[in-house]
Amino acid sequence: MFSRLMPHEGNFFELFNAHAEQISIGARELKQMMTEFKDLDARAQAIDIAERAADKITHETIALLHKTFITPLDRDQIHQLITNMDDILDLIQDVAESVVLYDVRKVTAEAKQLGEICQMCCERVKIAVSLLSNLRQPEAILKTCEEIDRLESDADRVMRSAMSKLFREEDDVKHLIKLRTIYDLLELITDRCEDVANIIEGIVLENS
């Protein structure tokens, strides 16, 4: 009796897509912040707006999960997916806030490259999420997840090179600490994108 009164399925895929769109917005702003390095406060504000919007979607998703009797995916997978997606935007926000709060005056070519990789990873997260509602085409989803994995490996290589160069060439200790923090956060964004890709791969393999 009680189960019949609870909603079935729910609009989880719509919520995933809405959240992924906010990730995409935040990643584009982050890339512009890193590559152009101007209008920093405006970029940070735009990222903050995207992060708050994504937070609301996350809360809505979890609330719906508690109210829905039959879900289109495993309940734990839904929770893991939306929370890991939210982690991506939290880290994007952390980068933007760090650039502004630490009064970073310039960024390196490596930071710009990491920003570009982050943006590419986030765009592929958006694509993979958009394909989840149709698990009859697993190849396209798995291919996108593989691309995220490759980009995360690229970020690791850039990170190692950046850290080596930083400690060899940067004499200003304060600037070194600031850049190291930025590098770490940028690389963590790609790690979280890979986490999302791994969750999506698990969903696909279990349901195909």
Backbone as a printed PyTorch tensor [residue, N CA C, xyz], in Angstrom:
tensor([[[  0.8320,  -1.2070,   0.0000],
         [  0.0000,   0.0000,   0.0000],
         [  0.8680,   1.2600,   0.0000]],

        [[  1.8320,   1.2980,   0.9550],
         [  2.6920,   2.4770,   1.0710],
         [  3.5100,   2.6850,  -0.1870]],

        [[  4.0410,   1.6040,  -0.7690],
         [  4.8830,   1.7190,  -1.9610],
         [  4.1160,   2.3000,  -3.1360]],

        [[  2.8080,   2.0030,  -3.2150],
         [  2.0110,   2.5240,  -4.3250],
         [  1.8260,   4.0340,  -4.2280]],

        [[  1.9390,   4.5670,  -3.0340],
         [  1.7600,   6.0100,  -2.8260],
         [  3.0300,   6.8070,  -3.1350]],

        [[  4.1600,   6.1290,  -3.1890],
         [  5.4290,   6.8020,  -3.4460],
         [  5.6830,   6.8810,  -4.9500]],

        [[  6.3420,   7.9700,  -5.4020],
         [  6.6100,   8.0960,  -6.8400],
         [  7.5620,   7.0310,  -7.3490]],

        [[  7.3740,   6.6490,  -8.6040],
         [  8.2490,   5.6790,  -9.2570],
         [  9.1010,   6.4060, -10.2980]],

        [[ 10.3400,   5.9380, -10.4630],
         [ 11.2730,   6.4800, -11.4560],
         [ 11.7940,   7.8660, -11.0650]],

        [[ 10.9840,   8.9030, -11.1740],
         [ 11.4610,  10.2600, -10.8750],
         [ 12.2580,  10.8260, -12.0360]],

        [[ 12.4770,  12.1360, -11.9990],
         [ 13.1720,  12.7980, -13.1120],
         [ 14.6700,  12.9180, -12.8370]],

        [[ 15.2920,  11.8090, -12.4470],
         [ 16.7150,  11.8290, -12.0790],
         [ 17.6110,  12.2350, -13.2440]],

        [[ 17.3080,  11.7500, -14.4310],
         [ 18.1580,  12.0750, -15.5800],
         [ 18.1010,  13.5630, -15.9050]],

        [[ 16.9420,  14.1670, -15.7430],
         [ 16.8190,  15.6170, -15.9440],
         [ 17.6760,  16.3680, -14.9310]],

        [[ 17.6740,  15.8910, -13.7040],
         [ 18.4790,  16.5300, -12.6600],
         [ 19.9710,  16.3460, -12.9320]],

        [[ 20.3660,  15.1410, -13.3600],
         [ 21.7710,  14.9160, -13.7200],
         [ 22.2000,  15.8820, -14.8270]],

        [[ 21.3660,  16.0130, -15.8500],
         [ 21.7040,  16.8920, -16.9760],
         [ 21.7740,  18.3570, -16.5500]],

        [[ 20.8590,  18.7550, -15.6770],
         [ 20.8690,  20.1370, -15.1930],
         [ 22.1370,  20.4210, -14.3910]],

        [[ 22.5550,  19.4530, -13.5980],
         [ 23.7850,  19.6220, -12.8150],
         [ 25.0020,  19.6530, -13.7360]],

        [[ 25.0210,  18.7620, -14.7170],
         [ 26.1520,  18.7180, -15.6510],
         [ 26.2810,  20.0250, -16.4210]],

        [[ 25.1550,  20.6700, -16.7030],
         [ 25.1970,  21.9670, -17.3800],
         [ 25.8780,  23.0180, -16.5080]],

        [[ 25.6320,  22.9870, -15.2110],
         [ 26.2920,  23.9280, -14.3000],
         [ 27.7910,  23.6330, -14.2100]],

        [[ 28.1590,  22.3620, -14.2460],
         [ 29.5760,  21.9990, -14.2770],
         [ 30.2290,  22.5800, -15.5260]],

        [[ 29.5520,  22.4480, -16.6530],
         [ 30.0760,  22.9630, -17.9210],
         [ 30.2590,  24.4710, -17.8630]],

        [[ 29.2840,  25.1620, -17.3040],
         [ 29.3780,  26.6220, -17.1660],
         [ 30.5740,  26.9940, -16.2970]],

        [[ 30.6930,  26.3290, -15.1480],
         [ 31.7960,  26.6170, -14.2450],
         [ 33.1490,  26.3330, -14.8720]],

        [[ 33.2440,  25.2420, -15.6210],
         [ 34.5120,  24.8600, -16.2540],
         [ 34.9100,  25.8610, -17.3390]],

        [[ 33.9220,  26.3470, -18.0910],
         [ 34.2390,  27.3460, -19.1220],
         [ 34.7530,  28.6340, -18.4910]],

        [[ 34.1250,  29.0480, -17.4010],
         [ 34.5820,  30.2510, -16.7030],
         [ 35.9840,  30.0490, -16.1380]],

        [[ 36.2410,  28.8540, -15.6180],
         [ 37.5600,  28.5560, -15.0620],
         [ 38.6250,  28.5920, -16.1470]],

        [[ 38.3160,  28.0050, -17.2940],
         [ 39.2770,  28.0120, -18.3960],
         [ 39.6090,  29.4470, -18.7950]],

        [[ 38.5830,  30.2810, -18.9240],
         [ 38.8130,  31.6810, -19.2900],
         [ 39.6170,  32.4020, -18.2170]],

        [[ 39.3430,  32.0830, -16.9740],
         [ 40.1020,  32.6910, -15.8740],
         [ 41.5810,  32.3450, -15.9900]],

        [[ 41.8740,  31.0760, -16.2940],
         [ 43.2570,  30.6360, -16.3800],
         [ 43.9510,  31.1380, -17.6470]],

        [[ 43.2670,  31.0920, -18.7840],
         [ 43.9270,  31.4050, -20.0550],
         [ 44.0300,  32.9070, -20.3020]],

        [[ 42.9720,  33.6510, -19.9610],
         [ 43.0040,  35.0940, -20.2060],
         [ 43.5350,  35.8620, -19.0000]],

        [[ 43.2700,  35.3440, -17.8090],
         [ 43.6840,  35.9370, -16.5370],
         [ 43.2880,  37.4210, -16.4340]],

        [[ 42.0050,  37.6680, -16.6570],
         [ 41.4360,  38.9940, -16.4540],
         [ 39.9850,  38.8380, -16.0350]],

        [[ 39.3970,  39.9230, -15.5380],
         [ 38.0290,  39.8760, -15.0130],
         [ 37.8850,  38.7600, -13.9800]],

        [[ 38.8650,  38.6590, -13.1010],
         [ 38.9130,  37.5330, -12.1720],
         [ 37.7270,  37.5140, -11.2170]],

        [[ 37.3690,  38.6690, -10.6810],
         [ 36.2400,  38.7220,  -9.7500],
         [ 34.9410,  38.3240, -10.4330]],

        [[ 34.7520,  38.7780, -11.6630],
         [ 33.5370,  38.4430, -12.4130],
         [ 33.4880,  36.9550, -12.7180]],

        [[ 34.6350,  36.3800, -13.0940],
         [ 34.6950,  34.9440, -13.3640],
         [ 34.3850,  34.1480, -12.0960]],

        [[ 34.9750,  34.5670, -10.9950],
         [ 34.7500,  33.8760,  -9.7250],
         [ 33.2850,  33.9650,  -9.3130]],

        [[ 32.6650,  35.1110,  -9.5540],
         [ 31.2550,  35.2810,  -9.2150],
         [ 30.3730,  34.3740, -10.0700]],

        [[ 30.6910,  34.2780, -11.3590],
         [ 29.9250,  33.4000, -12.2560],
         [ 30.0470,  31.9460, -11.8200]],

        [[ 31.2470,  31.5450, -11.4060],
         [ 31.4640,  30.1840, -10.9220],
         [ 30.6810,  29.9500,  -9.6330]],

        [[ 30.6590,  30.9540,  -8.7650],
         [ 29.9260,  30.8420,  -7.5050],
         [ 28.4290,  30.6560,  -7.7660]],

        [[ 27.8990,  31.3660,  -8.7480],
         [ 26.4800,  31.2300,  -9.1080],
         [ 26.2000,  29.8180,  -9.6110]],

        [[ 27.0790,  29.3030, -10.4550],
         [ 26.9170,  27.9430, -10.9730],
         [ 26.9960,  26.9120,  -9.8500]],

        [[ 27.9070,  27.1340,  -8.9070],
         [ 28.0660,  26.1920,  -7.8030],
         [ 26.8280,  26.1840,  -6.9070]],

        [[ 26.2620,  27.3480,  -6.6450],
         [ 25.0530,  27.4050,  -5.8190],
         [ 23.8720,  26.7350,  -6.5230]],

        [[ 23.7620,  26.9530,  -7.8250],
         [ 22.6900,  26.3110,  -8.5900],
         [ 22.8510,  24.7920,  -8.5580]],

        [[ 24.0930,  24.3300,  -8.6950],
         [ 24.3600,  22.8910,  -8.6650],
         [ 24.0630,  22.3040,  -7.2900]],

        [[ 24.3660,  23.0460,  -6.2330],
         [ 24.0610,  22.5870,  -4.8750],
         [ 22.5640,  22.3410,  -4.7000]],

        [[ 21.7630,  23.2560,  -5.2190],
         [ 20.3130,  23.0990,  -5.1300],
         [ 19.8490,  21.8470,  -5.8670]],

        [[ 20.4560,  21.5960,  -7.0220],
         [ 20.0980,  20.4020,  -7.7930],
         [ 20.5020,  19.1370,  -7.0350]],

        [[ 21.6720,  19.1740,  -6.4050],
         [ 22.1240,  18.0290,  -5.6110],
         [ 21.1560,  17.7350,  -4.4800]],

        [[ 20.7570,  18.7760,  -3.7490],
         [ 19.8100,  18.5910,  -2.6460],
         [ 18.4710,  18.0690,  -3.1580]],

        [[ 18.0290,  18.5790,  -4.2920],
         [ 16.7730,  18.1300,  -4.8870],
         [ 16.8570,  16.6590,  -5.2840]],

        [[ 17.9970,  16.2700,  -5.8280],
         [ 18.1880,  14.8770,  -6.2440],
         [ 18.1520,  13.9360,  -5.0480]],

        [[ 18.8520,  14.2970,  -3.9940],
         [ 18.8890,  13.4450,  -2.8040],
         [ 17.5190,  13.3820,  -2.1360]],

        [[ 16.8140,  14.5150,  -2.1150],
         [ 15.4610,  14.5210,  -1.5540],
         [ 14.5350,  13.6190,  -2.3680]],

        [[ 14.6520,  13.6860,  -3.6930],
         [ 13.8330,  12.8390,  -4.5560],
         [ 14.1710,  11.3700,  -4.3590]],

        [[ 15.4420,  11.1000,  -4.1350],
         [ 15.8820,   9.7210,  -3.9130],
         [ 15.1950,   9.1280,  -2.6830]],

        [[ 15.0510,   9.9430,  -1.6430],
         [ 14.4150,   9.4670,  -0.4150],
         [ 12.9080,   9.2730,  -0.5950]],

        [[ 12.3330,   9.9860,  -1.5470],
         [ 10.8830,   9.9210,  -1.7430],
         [ 10.4610,   8.9250,  -2.8190]],

        [[ 11.4050,   8.4220,  -3.5870],
         [ 11.0720,   7.5650,  -4.7280],
         [ 11.2320,   6.0990,  -4.3670]],

        [[ 10.2040,   5.3200,  -4.6300],
         [ 10.2170,   3.9070,  -4.2590],
         [ 11.0180,   3.0790,  -5.2610]],

        [[ 10.7570,   3.2720,  -6.5490],
         [ 11.4780,   2.5650,  -7.6040],
         [ 12.2820,   3.5860,  -8.3990]],

        [[ 13.5950,   3.4110,  -8.4430],
         [ 14.4740,   4.3590,  -9.1330],
         [ 15.0010,   3.7410, -10.4300]],

        [[ 15.3250,   4.5750, -11.4280],
         [ 15.7880,   4.0410, -12.7170],
         [ 17.1750,   3.4200, -12.6550]],

        [[ 17.9440,   3.7800, -11.6300],
         [ 19.2820,   3.2280, -11.4160],
         [ 19.3970,   2.7990,  -9.9600]],

        [[ 20.4410,   2.0680,  -9.6510],
         [ 20.7030,   1.6910,  -8.2700],
         [ 20.7870,   2.9380,  -7.3860]],

        [[ 20.1730,   2.8710,  -6.2260],
         [ 20.0870,   4.0490,  -5.3480],
         [ 21.4710,   4.5640,  -4.9510]],

        [[ 22.3610,   3.6420,  -4.6080],
         [ 23.7190,   4.0540,  -4.2290],
         [ 24.4400,   4.7170,  -5.3950]],

        [[ 24.2250,   4.2150,  -6.5980],
         [ 24.8620,   4.8090,  -7.7740],
         [ 24.3420,   6.2140,  -8.0390]],

        [[ 23.0540,   6.4170,  -7.8470],
         [ 22.4870,   7.7600,  -8.0110],
         [ 23.1310,   8.7180,  -7.0150]],

        [[ 23.2300,   8.2800,  -5.7730],
         [ 23.8160,   9.1340,  -4.7250],
         [ 25.2870,   9.4170,  -5.0160]],

        [[ 26.0350,   8.3910,  -5.3780],
         [ 27.4570,   8.5730,  -5.6820],
         [ 27.6540,   9.5000,  -6.8790]],

        [[ 26.8230,   9.3190,  -7.8870],
         [ 26.9850,  10.1230,  -9.1010],
         [ 26.7500,  11.5890,  -8.8240]],

        [[ 25.6560,  11.9200,  -8.1720],
         [ 25.3400,  13.3340,  -7.9790],
         [ 26.3050,  13.9930,  -6.9910]],

        [[ 26.7440,  13.2640,  -5.9680],
         [ 27.6690,  13.8630,  -5.0060],
         [ 29.0590,  14.0530,  -5.6090]],

        [[ 29.5010,  13.1080,  -6.4460],
         [ 30.7990,  13.2660,  -7.0980],
         [ 30.7520,  14.3740,  -8.1520]],

        [[ 29.6200,  14.5030,  -8.8400],
         [ 29.4600,  15.6240,  -9.7610],
         [ 29.5440,  16.9400,  -8.9990]],

        [[ 28.9260,  16.9770,  -7.8260],
         [ 28.9550,  18.2010,  -7.0260],
         [ 30.3680,  18.5340,  -6.5630]],

        [[ 31.1600,  17.4960,  -6.2990],
         [ 32.5520,  17.7120,  -5.8980],
         [ 33.3450,  18.4450,  -6.9880]],

        [[ 33.0260,  18.1510,  -8.2570],
         [ 33.7300,  18.8040,  -9.3670],
         [ 33.5550,  20.3130,  -9.2830]],

        [[ 32.3090,  20.7500,  -9.1170],
         [ 32.0560,  22.1970,  -9.0740],
         [ 32.5960,  22.8260,  -7.7940]],

        [[ 32.5850,  22.0840,  -6.7070],
         [ 33.1860,  22.6040,  -5.4690],
         [ 34.6590,  22.9260,  -5.6850]],

        [[ 35.3540,  22.0290,  -6.3860],
         [ 36.7770,  22.2410,  -6.6450],
         [ 37.0070,  23.3880,  -7.6240]],

        [[ 36.1380,  23.5010,  -8.6260],
         [ 36.2340,  24.6410,  -9.5550],
         [ 36.0900,  25.9390,  -8.7720]],

        [[ 35.1420,  25.9600,  -7.8550],
         [ 34.9520,  27.1360,  -7.0160],
         [ 36.1790,  27.3830,  -6.1380]],

        [[ 36.7770,  26.3150,  -5.6150],
         [ 37.9830,  26.4580,  -4.7800],
         [ 39.1210,  27.1100,  -5.5650]],

        [[ 39.2910,  26.7210,  -6.8250],
         [ 40.3460,  27.3220,  -7.6530],
         [ 40.0880,  28.8130,  -7.8220]],

        [[ 38.8680,  29.1570,  -8.1970],
         [ 38.5270,  30.5620,  -8.4370],
         [ 38.7250,  31.3990,  -7.1770]],

        [[ 38.2680,  30.8740,  -6.0520],
         [ 38.4130,  31.6020,  -4.7900],
         [ 39.8840,  31.7520,  -4.4090]],

        [[ 40.6730,  30.7070,  -4.6460],
         [ 42.0950,  30.7650,  -4.3030],
         [ 42.8260,  31.8130,  -5.1300]],

        [[ 42.5060,  31.8840,  -6.4220],
         [ 43.1440,  32.8870,  -7.2900],
         [ 42.8600,  34.2900,  -6.7770]],

        [[ 41.6150,  34.5370,  -6.3800],
         [ 41.2220,  35.8720,  -5.9180],
         [ 41.7480,  36.1440,  -4.5110]],

        [[ 41.5380,  35.2120,  -3.5870],
         [ 41.9070,  35.4360,  -2.1920],
         [ 43.4150,  35.4930,  -1.9920]],

        [[ 44.1580,  34.6910,  -2.7490],
         [ 45.6110,  34.6840,  -2.6260],
         [ 46.2650,  35.8010,  -3.4250]],

        [[ 45.4380,  36.5710,  -4.1220],
         [ 45.9410,  37.6810,  -4.9330],
         [ 47.0240,  37.2140,  -5.9030]],

        [[ 46.7000,  36.1420,  -6.6370],
         [ 47.6290,  35.6210,  -7.6330],
         [ 47.7080,  36.6220,  -8.7860]],

        [[ 48.8920,  37.0690,  -9.1000],
         [ 49.0750,  38.1180, -10.1090],
         [ 49.3230,  37.5720, -11.5140]],

        [[ 49.7960,  36.3410, -11.5900],
         [ 50.0710,  35.7410, -12.8970],
         [ 50.0030,  34.2290, -12.7740]],

        [[ 49.7120,  33.5740, -13.8950],
         [ 49.6960,  32.1130, -13.9090],
         [ 50.6620,  31.6230, -14.9790]],

        [[ 51.0340,  30.3770, -14.8550],
         [ 52.0100,  29.7900, -15.7740],
         [ 51.3060,  29.1350, -16.9600]],

        [[ 52.1150,  28.7760, -17.9470],
         [ 51.5840,  28.0470, -19.1030],
         [ 50.9910,  26.7080, -18.6650]],

        [[ 51.5980,  26.1150, -17.6470],
         [ 51.0970,  24.8240, -17.1490],
         [ 49.7300,  24.9790, -16.4850]],

        [[ 49.5340,  26.0590, -15.7450],
         [ 48.2260,  26.3060, -15.1300],
         [ 47.1600,  26.5150, -16.2080]],

        [[ 47.5380,  27.2260, -17.2630],
         [ 46.6080,  27.4280, -18.3780],
         [ 46.2640,  26.0940, -19.0290]],

        [[ 47.2800,  25.2470, -19.1950],
         [ 47.0490,  23.9480, -19.8140],
         [ 46.1510,  23.0780, -18.9460]],

        [[ 46.3710,  23.1130, -17.6460],
         [ 45.5230,  22.3480, -16.7380],
         [ 44.0830,  22.8590, -16.7740]],

        [[ 43.9300,  24.1800, -16.8740],
         [ 42.5890,  24.7490, -16.9820],
         [ 41.8680,  24.2600, -18.2260]],

        [[ 42.5990,  24.1590, -19.3190],
         [ 42.0140,  23.6630, -20.5690],
         [ 41.6370,  22.1850, -20.4500]],

        [[ 42.4930,  21.3920, -19.8150],
         [ 42.1920,  19.9690, -19.6340],
         [ 40.9660,  19.7970, -18.7430]],

        [[ 40.8750,  20.6080, -17.6850],
         [ 39.7110,  20.5560, -16.8000],
         [ 38.4310,  20.8180, -17.5840]],

        [[ 38.4800,  21.8280, -18.4450],
         [ 37.3030,  22.1760, -19.2330],
         [ 36.9120,  21.0360, -20.1750]],

        [[ 37.9080,  20.4080, -20.7980],
         [ 37.6330,  19.2830, -21.6930],
         [ 37.0530,  18.0970, -20.9240]],

        [[ 37.5800,  17.8310, -19.7400],
         [ 37.0510,  16.7520, -18.9060],
         [ 35.5930,  17.0090, -18.5420]],

        [[ 35.3110,  18.2320, -18.1370],
         [ 33.9550,  18.5770, -17.7040],
         [ 32.9580,  18.5030, -18.8540]],

        [[ 33.3890,  18.8850, -20.0380],
         [ 32.4990,  18.7770, -21.2020],
         [ 32.1720,  17.3170, -21.4890]],

        [[ 33.1380,  16.4530, -21.2950],
         [ 32.8900,  15.0250, -21.5280],
         [ 32.0510,  14.4170, -20.4170]],

        [[ 32.1770,  14.9260, -19.2100],
         [ 31.2590,  14.5140, -18.1440],
         [ 29.8280,  14.8470, -18.5440]],

        [[ 29.6360,  16.0410, -19.0730],
         [ 28.3060,  16.4510, -19.5190],
         [ 27.7750,  15.5130, -20.5980]],

        [[ 28.6310,  15.1530, -21.5450],
         [ 28.2170,  14.2440, -22.6220],
         [ 27.8540,  12.8730, -22.0640]],

        [[ 28.7090,  12.3340, -21.2040],
         [ 28.4630,  10.9990, -20.6470],
         [ 27.1590,  10.9720, -19.8560]],

        [[ 26.9200,  12.0120, -19.0760],
         [ 25.6920,  12.0940, -18.2800],
         [ 24.4680,  12.1700, -19.1850]],

        [[ 24.5830,  12.9170, -20.2620],
         [ 23.4440,  13.0700, -21.1770],
         [ 23.0750,  11.7620, -21.8590]],

        [[ 24.0380,  10.8480, -21.9770],
         [ 23.8030,   9.5660, -22.6370],
         [ 23.2560,   8.5020, -21.6880]],

        [[ 23.2620,   8.7880, -20.3870],
         [ 22.8900,   7.7760, -19.3990],
         [ 21.4450,   7.3200, -19.5220]],

        [[ 20.5710,   8.1930, -19.9920],
         [ 19.1540,   7.8270, -20.0600],
         [ 18.8700,   6.7850, -21.1300]],

        [[ 19.8600,   6.5280, -21.9940],
         [ 19.6910,   5.5170, -23.0440],
         [ 20.8410,   4.5190, -22.9710]],

        [[ 20.6860,   3.5430, -22.1130],
         [ 21.7580,   2.5670, -21.8980],
         [ 21.8170,   1.5210, -22.9970]],

        [[ 20.9820,   1.6780, -24.0230],
         [ 21.0450,   0.7550, -25.1600],
         [ 22.1930,   1.1100, -26.1040]],

        [[ 22.8760,   2.2380, -25.8270],
         [ 24.0460,   2.6260, -26.6150],
         [ 25.2660,   2.7350, -25.7030]],

        [[ 25.6760,   1.6170, -25.1150],
         [ 26.7610,   1.6700, -24.1240],
         [ 28.1010,   2.0810, -24.7220]],

        [[ 28.3250,   1.7790, -26.0060],
         [ 29.6340,   2.0610, -26.6070],
         [ 29.9640,   3.5530, -26.5550]],

        [[ 28.9870,   4.3940, -26.8580],
         [ 29.2190,   5.8440, -26.8670],
         [ 29.5490,   6.3580, -25.4720]],

        [[ 28.8600,   5.8150, -24.4710],
         [ 29.1150,   6.2420, -23.0910],
         [ 30.5160,   5.8080, -22.6590]],

        [[ 30.8440,   4.5520, -22.9120],
         [ 32.1490,   4.0180, -22.4920],
         [ 33.2910,   4.7320, -23.2120]],

        [[ 33.0840,   5.0900, -24.4780],
         [ 34.1090,   5.8220, -25.2210],
         [ 34.3610,   7.1830, -24.5750]],

        [[ 33.2990,   7.8650, -24.1760],
         [ 33.4420,   9.1710, -23.5290],
         [ 34.1520,   9.0330, -22.1900]],

        [[ 33.8370,   7.9880, -21.4450],
         [ 34.5090,   7.7470, -20.1630],
         [ 35.9990,   7.4720, -20.3660]],

        [[ 36.3220,   6.7520, -21.4300],
         [ 37.7340,   6.4970, -21.7450],
         [ 38.4620,   7.8000, -22.0620]],

        [[ 37.7880,   8.7100, -22.7450],
         [ 38.3860,  10.0110, -23.0550],
         [ 38.6700,  10.7920, -21.7730]],

        [[ 37.7620,  10.7070, -20.8140],
         [ 37.9830,  11.3670, -19.5210],
         [ 39.2010,  10.7710, -18.8320]],

        [[ 39.3170,   9.4480, -18.8710],
         [ 40.4840,   8.7840, -18.2600],
         [ 41.7890,   9.2570, -18.9020]],

        [[ 41.7880,   9.3780, -20.2390],
         [ 43.0040,   9.8360, -20.9310],
         [ 43.3350,  11.2790, -20.5520]],

        [[ 42.3200,  12.1050, -20.4600],
         [ 42.5520,  13.5040, -20.0880],
         [ 43.0820,  13.6110, -18.6630]],

        [[ 42.5930,  12.7490, -17.7780],
         [ 43.1030,  12.7600, -16.4000],
         [ 44.5750,  12.3750, -16.3740]],

        [[ 44.9590,  11.4250, -17.2180],
         [ 46.3710,  11.0410, -17.3230],
         [ 47.2040,  12.1930, -17.8840]],

        [[ 46.6370,  12.9160, -18.8480],
         [ 47.3250,  14.0900, -19.3870],
         [ 47.5480,  15.1270, -18.2870]],

        [[ 46.5340,  15.3200, -17.4640],
         [ 46.6470,  16.2850, -16.3630],
         [ 47.7330,  15.8740, -15.3850]],

        [[ 47.8440,  14.5770, -15.1280],
         [ 48.9030,  14.0720, -14.2350],
         [ 50.2850,  14.4120, -14.7920]],

        [[ 50.4490,  14.2190, -16.0940],
         [ 51.7480,  14.5100, -16.7040],
         [ 52.0710,  16.0030, -16.6480]],

        [[ 51.0810,  16.8270, -16.9430],
         [ 51.2900,  18.2810, -16.8780],
         [ 51.6040,  18.6940, -15.4490]],

        [[ 50.8990,  18.0820, -14.4970],
         [ 51.1100,  18.4010, -13.0860],
         [ 52.5410,  18.0770, -12.6590]],

        [[ 53.0350,  16.9140, -13.0290],
         [ 54.4020,  16.5320, -12.6540],
         [ 55.4200,  17.4960, -13.2510]],

        [[ 55.2270,  17.8380, -14.5060],
         [ 56.1280,  18.7860, -15.1630],
         [ 56.0550,  20.1560, -14.5090]],

        [[ 54.8350,  20.5860, -14.1910],
         [ 54.6410,  21.8990, -13.5840],
         [ 55.3070,  21.9910, -12.2180]],

        [[ 55.1580,  20.9410, -11.4110],
         [ 55.7460,  20.9630, -10.0700],
         [ 57.2650,  20.9450, -10.1430]],

        [[ 57.8150,  20.1510, -11.0580],
         [ 59.2590,  20.1060, -11.2180],
         [ 59.8090,  21.4740, -11.6170]],

        [[ 59.1580,  22.0940, -12.5820],
         [ 59.5790,  23.4120, -13.0510],
         [ 59.4260,  24.4590, -11.9580]],

        [[ 58.3310,  24.3630, -11.2180],
         [ 58.0570,  25.3450, -10.1640],
         [ 59.1570,  25.3530,  -9.1080]],

        [[ 59.5560,  24.1670,  -8.6450],
         [ 60.5550,  24.1040,  -7.5790],
         [ 61.9690,  24.3710,  -8.0950]],

        [[ 62.1680,  24.2440,  -9.3900],
         [ 63.4830,  24.5480,  -9.9520],
         [ 63.6520,  26.0310, -10.2840]],

        [[ 62.5600,  26.6850, -10.6720],
         [ 62.6930,  28.0160, -11.2520],
         [ 62.0670,  29.1500, -10.4460]],

        [[ 61.1380,  28.8430,  -9.5390],
         [ 60.4450,  29.9120,  -8.8220],
         [ 61.1850,  30.2650,  -7.5320]],

        [[ 61.6700,  31.5120,  -7.4430],
         [ 62.4170,  31.9570,  -6.2690],
         [ 61.5330,  32.5980,  -5.2150]],

        [[ 60.3770,  33.0960,  -5.6290],
         [ 59.4520,  33.7340,  -4.6970],
         [ 58.6570,  32.6380,  -3.9800]],

        [[ 58.9590,  32.4320,  -2.6970],
         [ 58.3480,  31.3340,  -1.9430],
         [ 56.8350,  31.4950,  -1.8540]],

        [[ 56.3710,  32.7210,  -1.6450],
         [ 54.9250,  32.9470,  -1.5500],
         [ 54.2290,  32.5740,  -2.8620]],

        [[ 54.8130,  32.9990,  -3.9560],
         [ 54.2050,  32.6910,  -5.2560],
         [ 54.2640,  31.1870,  -5.5240]],

        [[ 55.3370,  30.5520,  -5.0950],
         [ 55.4560,  29.1050,  -5.2530],
         [ 54.3210,  28.3920,  -4.5230]],

        [[ 54.0500,  28.8080,  -3.2810],
         [ 52.9880,  28.1720,  -2.4990],
         [ 51.6290,  28.4030,  -3.1500]],

        [[ 51.4030,  29.6120,  -3.6410],
         [ 50.1300,  29.9190,  -4.2980],
         [ 49.9250,  29.0450,  -5.5300]],

        [[ 50.9670,  28.9610,  -6.3640],
         [ 50.8490,  28.1810,  -7.5960],
         [ 50.6960,  26.6900,  -7.3030]],

        [[ 51.4000,  26.2150,  -6.2960],
         [ 51.2770,  24.7940,  -5.9480],
         [ 49.8330,  24.4730,  -5.5480]],

        [[ 49.2300,  25.3660,  -4.7960],
         [ 47.8320,  25.1690,  -4.3980],
         [ 46.9160,  25.1360,  -5.6170]],

        [[ 47.1330,  26.0580,  -6.5470],
         [ 46.3250,  26.1190,  -7.7730],
         [ 46.5110,  24.8420,  -8.5860]],

        [[ 47.7580,  24.4180,  -8.7550],
         [ 48.0360,  23.1810,  -9.4870],
         [ 47.3040,  21.9870,  -8.8610]],

        [[ 47.4160,  21.8690,  -7.5380],
         [ 46.7950,  20.7390,  -6.8420],
         [ 45.2870,  20.7130,  -7.0750]],

        [[ 44.6560,  21.8640,  -6.9570],
         [ 43.2030,  21.9360,  -7.1160],
         [ 42.7800,  21.6270,  -8.5530]],

        [[ 43.5230,  22.1430,  -9.5120],
         [ 43.2000,  21.8790, -10.9160],
         [ 43.3170,  20.3840, -11.2260]],

        [[ 44.3640,  19.7650, -10.7030],
         [ 44.5450,  18.3330, -10.9590],
         [ 43.4550,  17.5190, -10.2720]],

        [[ 43.0120,  17.9780,  -9.0990],
         [ 41.9390,  17.2830,  -8.3860],
         [ 40.6230,  17.3200,  -9.1660]],

        [[ 40.3930,  18.3910,  -9.9090],
         [ 39.1830,  18.4690, -10.7380],
         [ 39.1460,  17.3120, -11.7230]],

        [[ 40.2700,  17.0490, -12.3630],
         [ 40.3080,  15.9340, -13.3280],
         [ 40.1580,  14.5960, -12.6130]],

        [[ 40.6630,  14.4850, -11.3880],
         [ 40.4700,  13.2550, -10.6120],
         [ 38.9840,  13.0140, -10.3550]],

        [[ 38.2710,  14.0780,  -9.9840],
         [ 36.8360,  13.9330,  -9.7020],
         [ 36.0590,  13.6230, -10.9740]],

        [[ 36.4790,  14.1800, -12.0870],
         [ 35.8420,  13.8300, -13.3630],
         [ 36.0410,  12.3500, -13.6610]],

        [[ 37.2350,  11.8530, -13.3590],
         [ 37.5010,  10.4280, -13.5630],
         [ 36.6410,   9.5900, -12.6250]],

        [[ 36.4450,  10.0570, -11.3890],
         [ 35.5720,   9.3410, -10.4590],
         [ 34.1600,   9.2260, -11.0300]],

        [[ 33.6520,  10.3250, -11.5870],
         [ 32.3250,  10.3100, -12.2040],
         [ 32.2990,   9.3320, -13.3770]],

        [[ 33.3480,   9.3570, -14.1780],
         [ 33.4320,   8.4290, -15.3190],
         [ 33.4140,   6.9790, -14.8470]],

        [[ 34.1110,   6.6950, -13.7510],
         [ 34.1360,   5.3320, -13.2340],
         [ 32.7570,   4.8950, -12.7430]],

        [[ 32.0330,   5.8090, -12.1080],
         [ 30.6770,   5.4950, -11.6540],
         [ 29.7710,   5.2160, -12.8480]],

        [[ 29.8900,   6.0510, -13.8750],
         [ 29.0670,   5.8670, -15.0580],
         [ 29.4190,   4.5560, -15.7680]],

        [[ 30.6980,   4.2360, -15.8400],
         [ 31.1100,   2.9520, -16.4200],
         [ 30.4730,   1.7890, -15.6580]],

        [[ 30.4590,   1.8750, -14.3400],
         [ 29.8500,   0.8300, -13.5310],
         [ 28.3670,   0.6820, -13.8160]],

        [[ 27.6870,   1.8200, -13.9540],
         [ 26.2490,   1.7930, -14.2710],
         [ 26.0260,   1.1180, -15.6230]],

        [[ 26.8300,   1.4890, -16.6000],
         [ 26.6740,   0.9360, -17.9500],
         [ 26.9270,  -0.5760, -17.9390]],

        [[ 28.0090,  -0.9980, -17.3180],
         [ 28.3660,  -2.4160, -17.3310],
         [ 27.3460,  -3.2670, -16.5810]],

        [[ 26.7330,  -2.7130, -15.5460],
         [ 25.7420,  -3.4660, -14.7920],
         [ 24.3960,  -3.5390, -15.5050]],

        [[ 24.1590,  -2.6220, -16.4060],
         [ 22.8410,  -2.5400, -17.0320],
         [ 22.8390,  -2.8650, -18.5310]],

        [[ 23.9900,  -3.2990, -19.0570],
         [ 24.0490,  -3.6050, -20.4950],
         [ 24.1820,  -5.1090, -20.7350]]])
